[in-house]
Amino acid sequence: MSGNLWLEIEQRMRGQLNLARRPVAVTFLEAPPQGVARFDGTEPSGCSFWRLAAEGRTFYTVPENHFNCAVGAYTHNIPLSAERQSETEATLKMMFDLGYVRPEEVPQIPRLAKAPAAILYAPLGDTPATPSVALFSCKPAAAMLLNEAAMRAGKSAGMPPLGRPTCMALPASMAHGAVMSLGCIGNRVYTGLAEDELYLVIRGTDLAAVSEALAVIRSANAALTSYARGRREQLSTI
């Protein structure tokens, strides 16, 4: 699919969902992409790169760019050095001691099947490659529509909303289909995700089908809004 078509899908879905942020395309690669700038700098988390892409930047990272994020390195199957591994263990111990997560939950967290050589981040409409997944930051009403569109298109994972860590939604979506994530406190701090926002994560290969289904779902919801309002006016007696 060409960049123009990704832009068309982004513009259509942003308009239908009234999204404040641009959807982010994330592509896991076996080699660095040609013609794309490598990320130069540091960030505290893997999901911080989502924020940069939503702001309009297109770039790629390599595994060492993710070493500051113990949890993100785990979900992305990125091996760490011995020093960094000890930091990961310290981070996990802190989370265990706080009661934030239990040790037996860690093996159940979805992970990529193998470590990527590079990860491409871009606004959906600017991505030069077919995304592995696209991330949509949504208000609940928009998330409802997008979730219903994924179901109509037969592209939903059919899973309950995911919780912490937010980044596990990427491998979960790649393996099973569209998923909803309620986010986690780290992600909200690092990305600026608002208290009244959550994520829908959709496989790149499913975007066209979900986008087409969204038009039907939006029209159906508009009709059902009028229907429900009429019933409320007619049948509410208190």
Backbone as numpy.savetxt, mean C-alpha at the origin, in Angstrom:
# Nx Ny Nz CAx CAy CAz Cx Cy Cz
2.06 -2.44 -20.14 1.21 -1.25 -20.14 2.10 -0.02 -20.14
1.76 0.98 -20.92 2.59 2.16 -21.06 2.35 3.13 -19.92
3.28 4.09 -19.79 3.13 5.10 -18.77 1.87 5.91 -18.94
1.47 6.19 -20.20 0.25 6.96 -20.42 -0.97 6.25 -19.87
-1.00 4.93 -19.97 -2.13 4.19 -19.44 -2.12 4.17 -17.92
-0.94 4.09 -17.31 -0.87 4.19 -15.86 -1.37 5.55 -15.40
-1.01 6.59 -16.15 -1.48 7.93 -15.81 -2.99 8.03 -15.96
-3.52 7.42 -17.01 -4.97 7.42 -17.22 -5.67 6.74 -16.06
-5.14 5.60 -15.63 -5.75 4.89 -14.50 -5.67 5.73 -13.23
-4.51 6.34 -12.99 -4.38 7.18 -11.80 -5.38 8.33 -11.81
-5.45 9.03 -12.92 -6.34 10.18 -12.99 -7.80 9.77 -12.82
-8.17 8.65 -13.44 -9.55 8.19 -13.33 -9.88 7.81 -11.89
-8.99 7.05 -11.26 -9.27 6.57 -9.91 -9.18 7.69 -8.88
-8.25 8.60 -9.05 -8.17 9.73 -8.12 -9.43 10.58 -8.19
-9.92 10.78 -9.41 -11.13 11.57 -9.56 -12.34 10.89 -8.96
-12.46 9.60 -9.19 -13.62 8.87 -8.68 -13.60 8.70 -7.17
-12.40 8.66 -6.59 -12.26 8.43 -5.15 -11.96 9.71 -4.37
-11.72 10.80 -5.08 -11.40 12.08 -4.44 -10.19 11.94 -3.50
-9.12 11.38 -4.03 -7.92 11.12 -3.22 -7.07 12.38 -3.07
-6.62 12.64 -1.87 -5.75 13.79 -1.63 -4.32 13.50 -2.06
-3.90 12.25 -1.94 -2.52 11.86 -2.28 -2.51 11.06 -3.58
-1.40 11.16 -4.27 -1.23 10.34 -5.46 -1.01 8.88 -5.06
-1.62 7.93 -5.76 -1.31 6.52 -5.52 0.17 6.26 -5.81
0.75 5.35 -5.07 2.18 5.05 -5.20 2.36 3.67 -5.82
3.18 3.61 -6.86 3.54 2.34 -7.49 4.84 1.84 -6.87
4.85 0.59 -6.45 6.05 -0.05 -5.89 6.34 -1.29 -6.72
7.57 -1.37 -7.23 7.95 -2.49 -8.10 9.22 -3.14 -7.57
9.13 -4.42 -7.27 10.28 -5.17 -6.78 11.01 -5.78 -7.98
12.31 -5.50 -8.08 13.08 -5.82 -9.27 14.26 -6.73 -8.97
14.68 -7.45 -10.00 15.85 -8.32 -9.89 17.14 -7.61 -10.27
17.03 -6.38 -10.78 18.19 -5.57 -11.14 17.78 -4.11 -11.10
18.71 -3.19 -10.87 18.37 -1.77 -10.87 17.78 -1.36 -12.22
16.76 -0.51 -12.23 16.13 -0.09 -13.49 16.99 0.92 -14.24
16.93 0.85 -15.55 17.67 1.79 -16.39 16.92 3.13 -16.46
17.67 4.22 -16.44 17.08 5.53 -16.62 16.34 6.08 -15.42
16.51 5.47 -14.26 15.85 5.93 -13.03 16.93 6.26 -12.01
16.75 7.37 -11.30 17.74 7.79 -10.32 17.72 6.89 -9.09
18.92 6.56 -8.61 19.02 5.81 -7.36 18.81 6.77 -6.19
18.11 6.31 -5.17 17.87 7.14 -3.99 19.19 7.50 -3.33
19.34 8.78 -3.02 20.56 9.29 -2.39 20.17 9.98 -1.10
20.39 9.32 0.01 20.01 9.89 1.30 19.70 8.79 2.28
19.06 9.15 3.37 18.65 8.17 4.37 17.21 8.44 4.78
16.52 7.39 5.14 15.17 7.49 5.68 15.06 6.51 6.84
14.18 6.79 7.80 14.09 5.92 8.98 13.33 4.63 8.75
12.59 4.56 7.64 11.75 3.38 7.42 11.56 3.13 5.94
11.19 1.88 5.60 10.88 1.57 4.22 9.65 2.30 3.72
8.66 2.49 4.60 7.44 3.17 4.16 7.66 4.67 3.97
8.78 5.21 4.48 9.09 6.62 4.21 9.24 6.87 2.71
9.66 5.84 1.97 9.79 5.99 0.52 8.43 6.16 -0.15
7.38 5.63 0.48 6.03 5.84 -0.05 5.69 7.33 -0.04
6.05 8.00 1.06 5.78 9.43 1.18 6.47 10.22 0.08
7.73 9.89 -0.18 8.47 10.61 -1.21 7.85 10.40 -2.58
7.42 9.18 -2.87 6.80 8.91 -4.16 5.45 9.61 -4.29
4.68 9.62 -3.23 3.38 10.30 -3.26 3.55 11.80 -3.50
4.70 12.33 -3.10 4.99 13.75 -3.31 5.49 14.04 -4.72
5.69 12.97 -5.53 6.03 13.19 -6.93 7.38 12.68 -7.38
8.15 12.06 -6.50 9.48 11.59 -6.87 9.44 10.17 -7.44
10.30 9.93 -8.44 10.50 8.60 -9.01 11.95 8.22 -8.78
12.19 7.07 -8.16 13.55 6.66 -7.80 13.54 5.18 -7.46
14.74 4.63 -7.28 14.81 3.25 -6.80 15.75 3.17 -5.61
15.52 2.17 -4.79 16.38 1.89 -3.65 17.06 0.55 -3.84
18.12 0.35 -3.08 18.80 -0.94 -3.01 18.69 -1.42 -1.57
18.99 -2.68 -1.30 18.75 -3.22 0.04 19.30 -2.38 1.18
20.52 -1.84 1.03 21.10 -1.11 2.16 20.32 0.15 2.51
19.52 0.68 1.59 18.67 1.83 1.91 17.60 1.49 2.93
17.37 0.21 3.14 16.30 -0.24 4.03 16.82 -0.74 5.38
18.13 -0.62 5.61 18.71 -1.18 6.82 18.26 -0.46 8.09
17.77 0.80 7.97 17.30 1.51 9.15 15.96 0.99 9.66
15.31 0.16 8.87 13.95 -0.30 9.20 13.96 -1.80 9.42
14.03 -2.20 10.67 14.10 -3.63 10.98 12.86 -4.37 10.52
11.70 -3.77 10.74 10.45 -4.44 10.38 10.29 -4.51 8.86
10.57 -3.39 8.19 10.46 -3.37 6.73 11.44 -4.32 6.07
12.65 -4.41 6.61 13.62 -5.37 6.07 13.10 -6.79 6.21
12.40 -7.06 7.30 11.84 -8.40 7.50 10.75 -8.70 6.47
9.80 -7.79 6.29 8.70 -8.06 5.35 9.18 -8.09 3.90
10.27 -7.37 3.61 10.82 -7.35 2.25 11.91 -8.40 2.05
12.13 -9.22 3.08 13.08 -10.34 3.00 14.49 -9.86 2.67
14.87 -8.72 3.24 16.19 -8.14 3.00 17.13 -8.60 4.11
18.18 -9.34 3.77 19.12 -9.81 4.80 19.91 -8.65 5.39
20.17 -8.72 6.68 20.89 -7.67 7.38 22.25 -8.17 7.84
23.16 -7.23 8.05 24.46 -7.57 8.62 24.27 -7.98 10.07
25.31 -8.55 10.66 25.23 -8.98 12.06 24.91 -7.80 12.97
25.53 -6.65 12.69 25.28 -5.46 13.51 23.82 -5.03 13.40
23.34 -4.99 12.17 21.95 -4.57 11.96 20.97 -5.61 12.50
21.35 -6.87 12.44 20.49 -7.91 12.98 20.32 -7.75 14.48
21.39 -7.33 15.16 21.28 -7.11 16.60 20.35 -5.94 16.89
20.36 -4.92 16.00 19.43 -3.80 16.15 17.99 -4.28 15.98
17.80 -5.18 15.02 16.46 -5.74 14.79 15.97 -6.46 16.03
16.84 -7.26 16.62 16.46 -8.01 17.81 16.13 -7.07 18.96
16.88 -5.96 19.06 16.60 -4.98 20.11 15.26 -4.30 19.88
14.97 -3.99 18.62 13.69 -3.36 18.28 12.53 -4.30 18.60
12.68 -5.55 18.21 11.62 -6.52 18.49 11.43 -6.71 19.99
12.53 -6.75 20.74 12.43 -6.91 22.19 11.66 -5.74 22.80
11.94 -4.52 22.32 11.21 -3.36 22.81 9.71 -3.52 22.54
9.36 -3.97 21.32 7.95 -4.15 20.98 7.32 -5.25 21.82
8.07 -6.32 22.06 7.56 -7.39 22.92 7.32 -6.87 24.34
8.31 -6.13 24.88 8.21 -5.63 26.25 7.05 -4.64 26.41
6.77 -3.88 25.36 5.66 -2.93 25.40 4.30 -3.62 25.28
4.31 -4.88 24.87 3.06 -5.57 24.62 2.46 -5.25 23.27
3.25 -4.62 22.40 2.76 -4.21 21.08 2.54 -5.41 20.17
3.41 -6.37 20.27 3.31 -7.58 19.46 3.84 -8.75 20.29
3.34 -9.94 20.04 3.81 -11.13 20.74 4.81 -11.88 19.88
5.80 -12.53 20.47 6.81 -13.24 19.68 6.22 -14.25 18.71
5.15 -14.92 19.11 4.57 -15.94 18.25 3.87 -15.36 17.02
3.65 -14.04 17.00 3.02 -13.43 15.84 4.00 -13.20 14.69
5.28 -13.05 15.01 6.26 -12.66 14.00 6.32 -13.64 12.83
6.37 -14.96 13.06 6.44 -15.88 11.91 5.21 -15.84 11.00
4.10 -15.27 11.49 2.88 -15.21 10.70 2.83 -13.98 9.80
3.77 -13.07 9.94 3.77 -11.84 9.15 4.16 -12.16 7.70
3.35 -11.76 6.72 3.69 -12.02 5.31 5.02 -11.37 4.92
5.78 -12.09 4.07 7.07 -11.60 3.59 7.18 -11.85 2.09
8.02 -11.08 1.44 8.35 -11.38 0.05 9.01 -12.75 -0.04
8.82 -13.42 -1.16 9.40 -14.75 -1.33 10.92 -14.69 -1.41
11.46 -13.61 -1.97 12.91 -13.45 -2.05 13.26 -11.98 -1.98
14.50 -11.70 -1.66 14.95 -10.32 -1.52 15.04 -9.66 -2.89
14.55 -8.44 -3.04 14.70 -7.73 -4.31 16.10 -7.13 -4.42
16.59 -7.03 -5.65 17.86 -6.35 -5.88 17.67 -4.84 -5.85
16.48 -4.40 -6.22 16.15 -2.97 -6.23 14.64 -2.84 -6.09
14.20 -1.70 -5.57 12.78 -1.41 -5.44 12.52 -0.06 -6.07
11.62 -0.04 -7.03 11.27 1.19 -7.75 10.03 1.81 -7.11
10.13 3.10 -6.81 9.01 3.86 -6.24 8.68 5.01 -7.18
7.38 5.25 -7.38 6.95 6.34 -8.25 5.48 6.63 -8.01
5.03 7.85 -8.31 3.60 8.06 -8.40 3.06 7.12 -9.48
1.88 6.57 -9.28 1.37 5.57 -10.22 1.43 6.06 -11.65
1.01 7.27 -11.90 0.96 7.78 -13.27 2.31 8.02 -13.90
3.38 8.01 -13.10 4.73 8.26 -13.61 5.58 7.01 -13.69
5.08 5.88 -13.22 5.94 4.70 -13.12 6.38 4.21 -14.50
7.66 3.89 -14.67 8.15 3.39 -15.95 8.03 1.88 -16.10
7.46 1.21 -15.11 7.37 -0.25 -15.14 6.03 -0.68 -14.56
5.62 -1.89 -14.91 4.40 -2.43 -14.32 4.61 -2.61 -12.82
3.79 -1.98 -11.99 4.00 -2.07 -10.55 3.76 -3.48 -10.02
4.51 -3.84 -9.01 4.16 -5.05 -8.26 2.85 -4.80 -7.52
2.76 -3.63 -6.90 1.54 -3.21 -6.22 1.40 -1.70 -6.35
0.17 -1.22 -6.15 -0.10 0.21 -6.03 -0.75 0.45 -4.68
-0.31 1.52 -4.01 -0.79 1.87 -2.68 -1.71 3.07 -2.77
-2.92 2.94 -2.24 -3.89 4.02 -2.23 -4.15 4.45 -0.79
-3.87 5.72 -0.48 -4.20 6.28 0.82 -5.61 6.85 0.73
-6.53 6.32 1.53 -7.95 6.60 1.34 -8.63 7.02 2.63
-9.65 7.87 2.49 -10.64 8.02 3.54 -11.49 6.75 3.56
-12.17 6.47 4.68 -12.96 5.23 4.75 -13.99 5.07 3.63
-14.68 6.14 3.25 -15.69 6.03 2.20 -15.06 5.65 0.87
-13.89 6.22 0.57 -13.20 5.87 -0.67 -12.67 4.45 -0.60
-12.18 4.05 0.57 -11.69 2.67 0.74 -12.83 1.68 0.54
-14.02 2.03 1.00 -15.19 1.18 0.79 -15.43 0.96 -0.71
-15.42 2.04 -1.49 -15.66 1.93 -2.93 -14.57 1.11 -3.61
-13.32 1.36 -3.24 -12.22 0.65 -3.88 -12.23 -0.82 -3.51
-12.57 -1.13 -2.28 -12.68 -2.52 -1.86 -13.81 -3.22 -2.61
-14.94 -2.55 -2.77 -16.06 -3.14 -3.51 -15.69 -3.34 -4.98
-14.92 -2.41 -5.54 -14.48 -2.55 -6.94 -13.57 -3.75 -7.10
-12.65 -3.94 -6.15 -11.77 -5.11 -6.21 -12.57 -6.40 -6.11
-13.60 -6.40 -5.27 -14.45 -7.59 -5.15 -15.21 -7.84 -6.45
-15.76 -6.78 -7.04 -16.51 -6.94 -8.29 -15.61 -7.48 -9.39
-14.36 -7.01 -9.42 -13.42 -7.43 -10.46 -12.84 -8.82 -10.20
-13.16 -9.41 -9.05 -12.60 -10.71 -8.70 -11.13 -10.63 -8.34
-10.69 -9.47 -7.85 -9.27 -9.26 -7.55 -9.02 -9.03 -6.06
-10.01 -9.26 -5.23 -9.85 -9.07 -3.79 -9.24 -10.31 -3.15
-8.40 -10.08 -2.16 -7.84 -11.21 -1.41 -8.89 -11.86 -0.52
-9.96 -11.13 -0.23 -10.98 -11.67 0.66 -10.51 -11.82 2.09
-9.52 -11.02 2.47 -8.95 -11.08 3.82 -9.53 -9.96 4.68
-9.58 -10.14 5.99 -9.97 -9.03 6.86 -8.91 -7.93 6.80
-9.26 -6.72 7.21 -8.26 -5.64 7.20 -7.01 -6.03 7.99
-5.86 -5.69 7.44 -4.59 -6.00 8.09 -4.21 -4.89 9.05
-3.39 -5.24 10.03 -2.89 -4.26 10.99 -1.39 -4.10 10.90
-0.74 -4.07 12.05 0.71 -3.86 12.04 1.43 -5.14 11.66
2.56 -4.99 10.96 3.09 -3.77 10.38 2.43 -3.47 9.03
2.31 -2.21 8.70 1.65 -1.82 7.45 2.31 -2.45 6.24
3.64 -2.53 6.25 4.38 -2.99 5.07 4.12 -4.45 4.73
3.52 -5.22 5.64 3.21 -6.60 5.28 2.08 -6.66 4.27
1.36 -5.55 4.08 0.28 -5.53 3.10 0.80 -5.70 1.67
2.06 -5.33 1.43 2.60 -5.46 0.07 2.78 -6.92 -0.33
3.53 -7.72 0.44 3.63 -9.14 0.07 2.29 -9.85 0.16
1.42 -9.44 1.09 0.11 -10.08 1.19 -0.71 -9.84 -0.07
-0.68 -8.62 -0.59 -1.42 -8.31 -1.81 -0.82 -9.02 -3.01
0.50 -9.06 -3.11 1.14 -9.74 -4.23 0.75 -11.21 -4.27
0.59 -11.81 -3.10 0.28 -13.24 -3.03 -1.20 -13.55 -3.19
-2.07 -12.63 -2.74 -3.48 -12.99 -2.62 -4.45 -12.05 -3.34
-4.05 -10.82 -3.65 -4.98 -9.87 -4.26 -5.10 -8.63 -3.40
-6.09 -7.80 -3.72 -6.25 -6.52 -3.04 -6.52 -6.71 -1.56
-5.81 -5.92 -0.74 -5.99 -5.98 0.71 -6.16 -4.57 1.25
-6.83 -4.49 2.38 -6.97 -3.25 3.12 -6.04 -3.29 4.32
-5.38 -2.17 4.60 -4.52 -2.08 5.78 -4.95 -0.88 6.60
-5.12 -1.10 7.89 -5.46 -0.02 8.81 -4.24 0.81 9.18
-3.07 0.39 8.71 -1.84 1.10 9.03 -1.29 0.68 10.38
-0.22 1.35 10.79 0.37 1.14 12.11 0.95 2.47 12.55
1.27 2.59 13.81 1.69 3.89 14.32 3.00 4.36 13.68
3.93 3.43 13.44 5.17 3.83 12.78 4.91 4.39 11.40
4.08 3.70 10.62 3.77 4.17 9.28 3.11 5.53 9.31
2.20 5.74 10.24 1.50 7.03 10.29 2.46 8.17 10.63
3.43 7.89 11.50 4.42 8.92 11.83 5.34 9.17 10.64
5.84 8.11 10.02 6.83 8.27 8.96 6.24 8.80 7.65
4.98 8.49 7.38 4.37 8.91 6.10 3.44 10.10 6.24
3.03 10.42 7.46 2.06 11.49 7.64 0.64 11.06 7.34
0.38 9.75 7.28 -0.98 9.27 7.05 -1.88 9.78 8.17
-3.00 10.39 7.79 -3.88 11.01 8.77 -4.66 9.97 9.58
-5.20 10.41 10.70 -5.96 9.50 11.56 -7.19 8.95 10.87
-7.72 9.70 9.90 -8.94 9.26 9.20 -8.63 8.67 7.83
-7.42 8.13 7.65 -7.03 7.50 6.39 -6.55 6.07 6.64
-6.66 5.25 5.62 -6.12 3.89 5.64 -5.67 3.55 4.23
-5.19 2.32 4.03 -4.62 1.93 2.74 -5.43 0.83 2.06
-5.49 0.92 0.74 -5.85 -0.21 -0.11 -4.63 -0.52 -0.96
-4.24 -1.78 -1.02 -3.07 -2.20 -1.79 -3.54 -3.16 -2.87
-3.23 -2.85 -4.13 -3.73 -3.61 -5.27 -2.56 -4.01 -6.16
-2.57 -5.25 -6.63 -1.53 -5.69 -7.56 -1.57 -4.85 -8.84
-0.39 -4.56 -9.37 -0.33 -3.77 -10.59 -1.07 -4.40 -11.75
-0.98 -5.72 -11.87 -1.65 -6.42 -12.97 -3.16 -6.42 -12.82
-3.67 -6.04 -11.65 -5.12 -6.01 -11.41 -5.71 -4.61 -11.54
-4.87 -3.61 -11.72 -5.35 -2.23 -11.66 -6.37 -1.90 -12.74
-6.14 -2.36 -13.96 -7.07 -2.03 -15.04 -8.45 -2.59 -14.76
-8.51 -3.83 -14.30 -9.80 -4.46 -14.01 -10.49 -3.77 -12.85
-9.74 -3.42 -11.81 -10.34 -2.75 -10.65 -10.81 -1.36 -11.04
-10.05 -0.67 -11.87 -10.43 0.66 -12.32 -11.74 0.62 -13.10
-11.89 -0.36 -13.98 -13.14 -0.50 -14.73 -14.31 -0.81 -13.80
-14.08 -1.68 -12.84 -15.14 -2.04 -11.89 -15.52 -0.86 -11.00
-14.55 0.02 -10.74 -14.82 1.16 -9.86 -15.89 2.08 -10.44
-15.90 2.25 -11.75 -16.92 3.09 -12.37 -18.31 2.54 -12.11
-18.45 1.22 -12.21 -19.75 0.58 -11.96 -20.13 0.72 -10.49
-19.18 0.47 -9.60 -19.44 0.54 -8.17 -19.81 1.95 -7.75
-19.12 2.93 -8.29 -19.42 4.32 -7.93 -20.83 4.70 -8.36
-21.22 4.30 -9.58 -22.57 4.57 -10.06 -23.61 3.87 -9.21
-23.33 2.61 -8.86 -24.27 1.85 -8.03 -24.43 2.49 -6.66
-23.33 2.95 -6.08 -23.41 3.57 -4.76 -24.16 4.90 -4.80
-24.03 5.63 -5.90 -24.79 6.88 -6.03 -26.29 6.59 -6.05
-26.68 5.56 -6.81 -28.10 5.19 -6.86 -28.59 4.70 -5.50
-27.76 3.90 -4.82 -28.16 3.37 -3.52 -28.19 4.46 -2.45
-27.39 5.49 -2.62 -27.44 6.63 -1.69 -28.81 7.28 -1.75
-29.29 7.54 -2.96 -30.62 8.14 -3.12 -31.71 7.22 -2.57
-31.56 5.93 -2.85 -32.54 4.95 -2.37 -32.59 4.93 -0.84
-31.42 4.88 -0.21 -31.37 4.81 1.25 -31.87 6.10 1.89
-31.55 7.24 1.30 -32.04 8.51 1.84 -33.56 8.58 1.77
-34.10 8.11 0.65 -35.55 8.10 0.52 -36.21 7.22 1.57
-35.65 6.05 1.80 -36.20 5.15 2.81 -36.08 5.75 4.21
-34.97 6.43 4.46 -34.81 7.05 5.78 -35.88 8.11 6.02
-36.13 8.93 4.98 -37.15 9.97 5.11 -38.55 9.39 5.29
-38.81 8.29 4.57 -40.15 7.70 4.60 -40.41 6.87 5.85
-39.38 6.19 6.35 -39.59 5.18 7.38 -39.10 5.56 8.77
-38.32 6.64 8.89 -37.87 7.06 10.22 -38.99 7.83 10.90
-39.38 7.41 12.08 -40.52 8.02 12.77 -40.15 8.68 14.09
-38.88 8.63 14.46 -38.48 9.22 15.74 -37.90 10.61 15.51
